[in-house]
Structure formats: structure tokens, C-alpha cells
Amino acid sequence: MTIIENFINIKKQLYKLNKNINLIVVSKNQSLEKIKLLIEQNHYHFGENKVQEAHSKWKLLLSTSNKLKLHLIGKLQSNKAKDAFEIFDYIHSLDNEKLAQIFSNLESKSSKKIKYFIQVNIGEELQKSGISKDKVHQFIKYCMNDLKLNIIGLMCIPPIEGDPTKHFISLAELARKNNLSELSMGMSNDYECAINNGATFVRIGSKIF
């Protein structure tokens, strides 16, 4: 099947599950030629994992359209935060105080305001990034009250092994307790489960490309 056919099929599935779901097309490692096929279908939300790749690929394209919205969905090193601030509209992987402080400082010198998701290490995996569940409330308060960041929701990447349902339920409960309305969870292999458990943003790449 073609990229367009895959995209249309995914959109139909998502609409049946939740007509208000936000689809982020994960475009990492994909050519501009392929991405433009989806822009021509009036899709404007794309996700990238690496700041440097996103800069080289998107900078010119973003200058031609204010409809395009770029989401950083990968781990962000603090030394790349300034570059990320220039190009991304959403950060899904805010996970430490140093990074939050850098963004707060950048925003204080700019009219630009980014929308942030706090990444939670929902499966408590040593190799994964994210705030531990018991520190989420404190970190949200710090980011919102002290740093004045626009925290809109929580993000997670559940463990590869096993049923992700309990992790999605856990993230949704954390969001509810902290009065956050957005949940970035669900990828190509588990987006249906994520939507059924409250996802508002899903990140799908391989099922389309």
C-alpha cells in the first residue's frame, strides 16, 4: 500500500476510536518528499526524535507555512534545548529541572511559548527517561508555578514487553490527579489500547511509512 493509503486508513481507524484524537505523524528518518505527500493531505502535525535532523529537514519548510506544528518526541539533551526551542512547537519529553529552567529562561526572552508534556517513566525502567511517578506532582508544580511553563499533559513510553494497558491507565490517573487534560501515549503497535485508555495525542510512524 502507498503512504497515502496507509495514512487514510489510520485516520479512519482513529476517527472510529475517538474523533477528537490528535495524530502526530512520526517523520524521523523520512525524506521531505514523503512528508510533503502528507502535507498535501492537509496533515500538519509531525514528530521528530532528534533536534539536529529536525533542523536540517524542517527549517525551510516551517518558514513557508504557519500551519505546520513540530513535536519533539525523543530524549532531549540540555545542550540542544536552545536549538529545540527555535524549531519545535511541542516538547513531549520534558523530564528534568535543568531542562525546564533552560526553557523558562528562553521563553522569558522571547514571545514564543511552547506546549510541554512531562515524560513519566511509567514502567520504572532503569534505561528509560522520564520523571518517576512519585515525583510527578512536585515537578508539575515547579514547572507551572515557579517557571511559568505551559504544561499541557503527560507522556509515556510503556515497556516493550507485556500488555501496556495498566501503564496507560496509570498515566491517565496521574494526569487526572494533576488536572492535566492531555495524554501523549500510543505508537504504531499500541495506539488503539492507548486511545481506549484516554490518549489525546498518538505518535504513529511505521504504520504510515
C-alpha positions in Angstrom: 0.0 0.0 0.0 1.1 3.6 -0.5 1.9 6.1 2.2 -1.3 8.0 1.3 -3.4 4.8 1.6 -1.8 3.9 4.9 -2.4 7.4 6.2 -6.1 7.5 5.2 -6.7 4.0 6.7 -5.1 5.1 10.0 -7.1 8.3 10.1 -10.3 6.3 9.6 -9.4 3.9 12.4 -8.6 6.8 14.7 -11.8 8.6 13.9 -13.8 5.4 14.9 -11.9 5.2 18.2 -12.0 8.9 19.1 -12.9 11.5 16.5 -11.0 14.2 18.5 -7.7 12.3 18.7 -4.6 14.3 17.6 -2.4 12.3 15.2 1.3 13.1 15.3 2.9 11.5 12.2 6.4 10.4 13.3 8.6 11.6 10.4 12.1 10.7 11.8 14.4 9.2 9.1 11.8 10.1 6.5 12.5 12.2 3.4 10.9 15.5 2.7 9.4 14.0 -0.4 7.4 11.5 1.7 6.5 14.1 4.3 5.2 16.5 1.6 2.7 13.8 0.4 1.0 14.0 3.8 1.2 17.8 4.0 -0.7 17.8 0.7 -3.4 15.7 2.5 -3.7 18.7 4.9 -1.8 17.0 7.8 0.3 19.4 9.8 1.5 17.7 13.0 4.8 15.8 12.7 7.1 14.3 15.3 10.9 14.1 15.3 13.3 12.4 17.7 16.5 14.4 17.1 16.9 18.1 17.1 19.7 18.2 14.5 17.8 16.1 12.0 14.7 18.2 12.5 16.6 21.4 12.0 18.2 20.4 8.7 14.9 18.9 7.4 12.2 21.3 8.6 13.7 24.8 8.9 12.9 25.9 5.4 9.6 24.1 5.2 8.4 25.7 8.5 9.2 29.2 7.2 6.7 28.6 4.3 3.7 27.6 6.5 2.4 28.6 9.9 0.1 25.6 9.9 2.9 23.1 10.4 3.5 22.1 14.0 6.6 20.2 15.0 6.6 17.9 18.1 9.9 16.7 19.8 9.1 13.2 20.9 12.7 12.0 21.7 15.1 12.4 24.6 16.4 16.0 24.7 19.9 16.9 26.0 20.2 20.2 27.7 22.8 21.4 25.3 20.3 21.0 22.4 17.5 22.9 24.2 18.1 26.2 22.5 18.0 24.7 19.1 14.9 22.8 20.0 13.2 26.0 21.2 13.8 27.6 17.8 12.0 24.9 15.8 9.5 22.9 17.9 6.0 23.9 19.0 5.5 21.0 21.4 8.0 19.2 23.6 6.9 15.7 24.7 10.0 14.8 26.7 10.5 17.3 29.4 11.9 15.2 32.2 14.3 17.2 34.5 14.6 20.5 36.3 17.7 21.7 34.4 15.9 21.4 31.1 12.8 23.1 32.4 14.9 26.0 33.7 16.6 26.4 30.3 13.2 26.6 28.6 11.9 29.0 31.1 14.9 31.3 30.5 14.5 31.1 26.7 10.8 31.9 27.0 11.5 34.9 29.2 13.5 36.4 26.3 11.0 35.5 23.6 7.4 35.9 22.6 7.3 32.2 21.8 5.6 29.8 24.2 5.9 26.1 23.8 3.4 23.5 24.9 5.0 20.9 27.1 4.3 17.3 28.1 6.2 15.9 31.1 7.6 12.5 30.3 6.9 9.9 33.0 8.9 6.7 33.5 5.7 4.8 33.8 7.2 1.3 33.8 10.0 2.4 36.3 12.6 1.1 33.8 16.3 1.9 34.6 17.1 2.5 30.9 14.2 4.8 30.2 14.0 8.6 30.5 11.2 10.3 32.5 10.2 11.5 35.9 9.4 8.8 38.4 5.7 8.5 39.3 6.1 9.6 42.9 7.8 12.9 41.8 5.4 13.9 39.0 3.2 16.1 41.2 6.1 18.1 42.6 7.7 18.5 39.2 4.5 19.8 37.6 4.0 22.4 40.3 7.6 23.5 39.9 7.3 23.9 36.1 3.9 25.6 36.2 4.2 27.8 39.3 7.9 28.6 39.6 8.9 28.6 35.9 5.6 29.6 34.3 5.8 26.8 31.6 2.7 25.8 29.8 2.4 22.1 30.9 -0.5 20.7 29.0 -0.1 17.0 29.8 1.9 13.8 30.4 3.7 11.5 28.0 4.9 7.9 28.4 6.6 5.1 26.5 5.5 1.8 28.2 7.7 -1.2 28.5 8.1 -3.2 25.3 7.1 -6.5 26.9 3.6 -7.2 28.1 0.3 -5.5 27.9 0.6 -1.7 28.1 -3.0 -1.2 29.4 -2.0 -0.8 33.1 0.6 1.8 32.2 -1.8 3.8 30.1 -4.4 3.7 32.9 -1.7 4.7 35.4 -0.6 7.7 33.3 -4.3 8.8 32.8 -4.8 8.7 36.6 -1.7 10.8 37.2 -2.9 13.4 34.7 -6.4 13.5 36.3 -4.9 14.0 39.8 -2.9 16.9 38.5 -5.7 18.5 36.4 -3.9 17.9 33.1 -6.1 17.2 30.1 -3.7 15.9 27.5 -2.1 12.5 27.3 0.6 11.7 24.7 0.7 7.9 24.6 0.4 5.2 22.0 2.5 4.4 19.0 2.1 2.2 15.9 1.9 -1.0 17.9 -0.4 0.1 20.7 -2.3 3.2 19.7 -5.7 1.5 19.9 -5.1 0.5 23.5 -3.8 4.0 24.3 -6.9 5.7 22.9 -9.2 3.3 24.7 -7.5 4.4 27.9 -7.6 8.2 27.4 -4.8 9.2 24.9 -5.4 12.6 23.3 -2.2 12.5 21.2 -0.9 9.4 19.4 2.5 9.1 17.7 2.4 6.9 14.6 5.2 6.5 12.1 5.9 2.9 10.9 2.3 2.1 10.3 2.1 5.0 7.8 5.6 5.0 6.2 
